């Protein structure tokens, strides 16, 4: 596969996972300073990794969320919490990843992520389910 094909496939997956609106904003914000970086992540993150057949996108979303919790990368985490539904990830599955992260990443990281996830779902207009 050549680099143009890798970019095209990566862009297709990036749009499917993150949504056209997000990708269009990223592409509209290209500058001389960041354009090579955007090209690189489209080719490598999306064209090399997210297109691999070894894991379904659903699993890749859950793994990505877990890693971002552990690295405390909240802006990227918000992006992938929004995108997870595009890969068929349920809120229940996200809750389980956050619970798992409490053990391996720490209670403060999990607590912050529960709050972050609720704020993302509020932004998206997803009805909050109150505990009985």
Steps between C-alpha positions, in 0.01 A plus 500: 500500500639843413479805727209658307295183536593473870389862547171440315422188705604675819280799421204268436545326837566829679171636365311182595634503856519871584227630271514720194451821699806443717719401206382799295588734791845341523560533128369858495748589773803379303793738506853483374595418860262205559422358154779241503385378842139464383618312193712271718221412744257437215746264330645327806244509782198459274649344185749260663348416839123554495475312168676187630283189501620366839249692715156633415446877529277438801793349690741765374267767642494335842878453504554861393270630773685293761841625387388862493365466855838366612689779324264773627442635148155648559453690174580192294293290742196723443544454126511121531210489747292683238626273222447172685132484404605504133675170572206343680634556851230531765504719809498181707820384331660839558399477867674163525818642343493787749446257789796290377709814470431580866707196595783543251510879450371620836177612661557872419540422129183289496305759700604778263405284201153427637445876526651559156283232340185647654593846369561358151164324506333822622660685205368235264154515654512139618250454779663450837380193683460567870577221744191348664 
